[in-house]
Amino acid sequence: MGIYENQDGERSAVGHITKSPKLSTAQINFLLVPPNSRQEDLVFLMEALVKEAGAWGAKQIMAEISPEAAYFPEFRRAGFVVFSKQRIYRFAPPYTFQSGVNVHWQTWTSDDIPAVRTLHQTLVPPLIQPIEPLTRLESLGLVCYDEKGELQAFADLVYGPVGVWVLPFVHPQSPLEPTGMLQQLVLDLPDLNGRPVYLVSRSYQPWIDSALESSPAEQGSEQALLVRYIALRQRVTAGLTFSQLENGNAEPTYPVTSITGNKGSG
């Protein structure tokens, strides 16, 4: 937690950040800003939080706020940029609705990961993929296959004491009815123990938002997802290699194609 004190020694803004040791992204959980605070106070506080997150090894720091928030411009001044938007839908127990689909979600295994990774790379824009991981590694996610055995969706899960956070990734051309598939996701979640379910719809998957609008969930307000980069990823080419000193194979910078079977003219 960070507390900013102005020149008079008064505490004018408070912020809280967390970072999982499994991820490279830190998260701003909340900010407390008194009405008499100056705009500069909040900017200085966020700069201090970013510095602290960098000391923890974070490569970026994220925040989720309303675009209408009074302190939204201060985030921009502190170097944060909007990379997506989201809306959260709350399913409250008891879950008495029927999904109307004949498929079920199941816990993923290592055999599902190749197909899950392919779907993730298809749905998430390349610039967002470093920020939006395939999984937050908090718990095992769920996968949904159609009757032909083809992966149609997967969901990342985070369990908390007052609810379950669910981020679904759904193929836009899935033959399964999307509203029913997402409702079945809620019904198939294990270990709910009476907790509500918070289903997240990212703006790069607008079909999820459309599907959830016709569900029995309570619709939340739109939020902006912001990120401040602490370290920039750069692709570098491999330098000189010494095969006699290396135990493995060097990874090529660009894809290569086998020339087996190609016959030269010489």
Secondary structure, DSSP 8 states (H G I E B T S, - for coil): -EEEE-TTS-EEEEEEEEE-TT-SEEEEEEEE--TT--HHHHHHHHHHHHHHHHHTT-SEEEEEE-TT-TTHHHHHHTT-EEEEEEEEEEE-S--------S--EEE--GGGHHHHHHHHHHHS-TTTTTTS-S--SSS--EEEE-TTS-EEEEEEEEEETTEEEEEEEE-TT-SS-HHHHHHHHHHH-S--TT--EEEEEETT-HHHHHHHHTSSSEEEEEEEEEEEESS-----------GGG-SS----SS-----TT-----
